[in-house]
Amino acid sequence: MDKKAKKRSLGLSKTEKRIIICTAAVVLIALSIYPTVTYLVPFIKYSHAVSLMEKGSFDEATAAFEEMGDYKDAPEKIGECAELKEQARLEAAYQDAVALMENKEYDKAISAFRAIEDYKDAKDKISECVKLREQVRLETDYQEGLNLKASGSYDK
């Protein structure tokens, strides 16, 4: 059969064929958009929110999880973000208190550890700071006594 005979047997004109092809293309595009919008976009947003949480951007992650509503375990992740944020705050406060202690700022360190007294070994650090502060006071008193002795102020 030649080409003309084939065209006549189908009974479709060029315009009809184009309409069918365009309609099929639109249907295929629509069918590919639906799963993308329904499944892929929320999955990407969820993955991004998890990534933010893992990087320590807890406020941004919380906002992203809140936008998702009930998708997967987003409500639980909101609570997890709050817990991780609090843990990060406590750890930062603990490290600041340790730095004060290392810098021999014992009174400030004691106050800082008292603010987080139930975190890690903060209670032990308070006791340690109190002992170190007392040692410094005794050393200072001893040195002052030696200086007074050297200057001949035996009564003082």
C-alpha positions as CSV (number, residue, x, y, z in Angstrom):
1,M,0.0,0.0,0.0
2,D,1.3,3.4,-0.8
3,K,1.1,6.4,1.6
4,K,-2.1,7.9,0.2
5,A,-3.9,4.6,0.7
6,K,-2.8,4.4,4.3
7,K,-3.9,7.9,5.1
8,R,-7.3,7.2,3.5
9,S,-7.7,4.0,5.5
10,L,-7.3,5.7,8.8
11,G,-9.6,8.5,7.7
12,L,-7.8,11.2,9.6
13,S,-6.7,14.5,8.2
14,K,-3.4,16.2,9.2
15,T,-5.3,18.6,11.4
16,E,-7.1,15.8,13.2
17,K,-3.8,14.0,13.8
18,R,-2.2,17.2,15.2
19,I,-5.2,17.6,17.5
20,I,-4.8,14.0,18.8
21,I,-1.0,14.4,19.2
22,C,-1.4,17.7,21.1
23,T,-4.2,16.3,23.3
24,A,-2.1,13.3,24.1
25,A,0.9,15.6,24.9
26,V,-1.3,17.7,27.3
27,V,-2.6,14.6,29.0
28,L,0.9,13.2,29.5
29,I,2.1,16.5,30.8
30,A,-0.8,16.8,33.2
31,L,-0.3,13.2,34.3
32,S,3.4,13.9,35.0
33,I,2.7,17.2,36.9
34,Y,0.2,15.6,39.3
35,P,2.7,13.1,41.0
36,T,5.3,15.8,41.0
37,V,3.1,18.3,42.9
38,T,1.5,15.6,45.0
39,Y,4.6,13.6,46.0
40,L,7.9,15.1,44.8
41,V,7.5,18.7,45.9
42,P,6.5,17.8,49.5
43,F,9.3,15.2,49.7
44,I,11.8,17.9,48.6
45,K,10.4,20.3,51.2
46,Y,10.6,17.7,53.9
47,S,14.2,16.8,52.9
48,H,15.1,20.4,53.0
49,A,13.6,20.9,56.5
50,V,15.4,17.8,57.8
51,S,18.6,19.2,56.4
52,L,18.0,22.5,58.1
53,M,17.4,20.7,61.4
54,E,20.6,18.7,61.0
55,K,22.6,21.9,60.4
56,G,21.2,23.4,63.6
57,S,18.8,25.9,61.9
58,F,16.0,24.9,64.3
59,D,13.8,27.9,63.8
60,E,13.9,27.7,60.0
61,A,13.3,23.9,60.2
62,T,10.4,24.3,62.6
63,A,8.8,26.8,60.2
64,A,9.3,24.5,57.3
65,F,7.8,21.5,59.1
66,E,4.8,23.6,60.2
67,E,4.1,24.5,56.6
68,M,3.9,20.7,55.8
69,G,1.0,20.1,58.1
70,D,0.6,16.3,58.6
71,Y,3.1,15.2,55.9
72,K,5.0,12.2,57.2
73,D,6.2,12.9,60.7
74,A,6.4,16.7,60.4
75,P,4.5,17.3,63.7
76,E,7.0,15.1,65.6
77,K,9.9,16.8,63.9
78,I,8.6,20.2,65.2
79,G,8.9,18.8,68.7
80,E,12.3,17.3,67.9
81,C,13.5,20.7,66.7
82,A,12.4,22.3,70.0
83,E,14.3,19.7,72.0
84,L,17.4,20.0,69.9
85,K,17.3,23.8,70.1
86,E,17.1,23.6,73.9
87,Q,20.0,21.1,74.0
88,A,22.1,23.4,71.8
89,R,21.2,26.4,74.1
90,L,22.2,24.4,77.2
91,E,25.5,23.2,75.6
92,A,26.4,26.7,74.6
93,A,25.7,28.0,78.1
94,Y,27.8,25.1,79.5
95,Q,30.7,25.9,77.2
96,D,30.5,29.6,78.2
97,A,30.6,28.6,81.9
98,V,33.6,26.3,81.3
99,A,35.4,29.1,79.5
100,L,34.7,31.4,82.5
101,M,36.1,28.7,84.8
102,E,39.2,28.3,82.7
103,N,39.7,32.1,82.8
104,K,39.6,31.9,86.6
105,E,36.4,34.0,86.7
106,Y,35.0,31.7,89.4
107,D,32.1,33.9,90.6
108,K,30.8,34.3,87.1
109,A,31.3,30.7,86.3
110,I,29.4,29.6,89.4
111,S,26.5,31.8,88.4
112,A,26.6,30.4,84.9
113,F,26.7,26.8,86.1
114,R,23.8,27.5,88.5
115,A,21.7,28.7,85.6
116,I,22.1,25.2,84.0
117,E,22.6,23.2,87.2
118,D,20.8,20.1,85.9
119,Y,22.8,19.9,82.7
120,K,25.7,17.5,82.5
121,D,28.1,17.9,85.5
122,A,27.2,21.5,86.2
123,K,26.7,20.8,89.9
124,D,30.2,19.2,90.1
125,K,31.6,22.2,88.3
126,I,30.0,24.6,90.8
127,S,31.7,22.7,93.6
128,E,35.0,22.7,91.7
129,C,34.7,26.5,91.2
130,V,34.0,27.1,94.8
131,K,37.1,25.1,95.8
132,L,39.3,26.9,93.2
133,R,37.9,30.3,94.3
134,E,38.9,29.4,97.9
135,Q,42.3,28.3,96.8
136,V,42.9,31.5,95.0
137,R,41.7,33.5,98.1
138,L,44.0,31.5,100.3
139,E,46.9,32.0,97.9
140,T,46.2,35.7,97.7
141,D,46.1,35.9,101.5
142,Y,49.3,34.0,101.8
143,Q,51.1,36.2,99.3
144,E,49.8,39.3,101.1
145,G,51.2,37.9,104.3
146,L,54.6,37.2,102.8
147,N,54.7,40.8,101.4
148,L,53.8,42.2,104.8
149,K,56.5,40.1,106.4
150,A,59.0,41.3,103.8
151,S,58.1,44.9,104.5
152,G,58.5,44.4,108.2
153,S,54.8,44.8,109.1
154,Y,54.7,41.8,111.4
155,D,51.6,42.9,113.3
156,K,49.4,42.8,110.2
